Amino acid sequence: MPLGFSHLRVGLILKPSPEVPFLPSFLGLCSGVSASLAYIYVRKLRNAERNLTIVFNFSCVAAACSIVPALRSYAPPSPPEWAALWGVGVSATLAQVCMTRAYAREHASSVSVLSYLTVVFAFIGGAMFL
């Protein structure tokens, strides 16, 4: 069921058409499938691991996957950019802990429906801060 929701979300966001390049669409689809599998495994790990352990491992895998592309275009951040990076890092960690706790306590299909609100909150945040 979560895989179906994931495919539906990606399909609604991408609005596939002949003009959309294949590779970005395929990567988006893979991202949706990977996310839904991660949600399912978080639910299964709830009895074996603590939430913070799950978040730590998730962060390590994400860092390992992104370090090579990040190093290709690295530029040292300025002090205001460091402050922004720390703020984003702390808020993302807190959000990940809360999301992991939610997926551990409820079925993935119930919680994933609420992820549609991220679009609403991103719009509000963009309107307020940009």
ABEGO torsion letter per residue (X at the ends): XAAAAAAAAAAAAAGBBAABBAAAAAAAAAAAAAAAAAAAAAAAAAAABBAAAAAAAAAAAAAAAAAAAAAAABBBBBAAAAAAAAAAAAAAAAAAAAAAAAAAABBAAAAAAAAAAAAAAAAAAAAAAX
